Amino acid sequence: MTKANRLFKVVQATYKLPKALRSTIWSKAFGRIVPMVGTANIRYLEVSQSKVVVRLENQRNMQNHIKGVHAAAMALLAETATGFVTGLNVPDDRILLIKSLHVDYLKVAKGGLIATATLSAEQQQFILNQEKGDLEIPVTVIDDSGESPIQCHMVWAWLPKKQR
């Protein structure tokens, strides 16, 4: 990256730590940037500039009335994965915002959920080269049965901080 990205520096600095400690540090760091995410107990399983994998357990504070993961919590998990991978690629002189979030609910989730968001090298370069732009960020969400309870389309936008 040609411009500094503080979030990516935190990820790089902690990558040699034990996995559990690393996940806790990433959770706290991202939770400081986006306070609501810090309250959901999302675990960061894998973080790189091209891929972010996060997990949400089916715990009481994230459940709906039938003891499944709440619809909003499922969307939050996918939004967190896509936002984090995009945030790792947006230079610090720009602001990142979600532009569009579309979630289709396909089935009741069984157990916890894992969301995986990815960016190709071309998408990373596009983000870096465009001072202002938007991009649909690919994400998949699976539950503990290996099935996808939701299908998501999330578009993230960035613009120079001075235009905010």
RAJOPE-V221615 format. One record per helix or strand. SS is the DSSP state (helix for helix, strand for strand). FROM is the first residue (numbers start at 1). LEN is the number of residues. Records with the same first field share a line. If there is no record, write none. Layout:
BEGIN
SS=FROM-LEN ; FROM-LEN
END
This chain:
BEGIN
helix=6-9 ; 19-15 ; 35-4 ; 60-3 ; 71-17 ; 121-9 ; 161-3
strand=43-5 ; 51-6 ; 63-1 ; 69-1 ; 94-12 ; 113-6 ; 133-11 ; 150-11
END
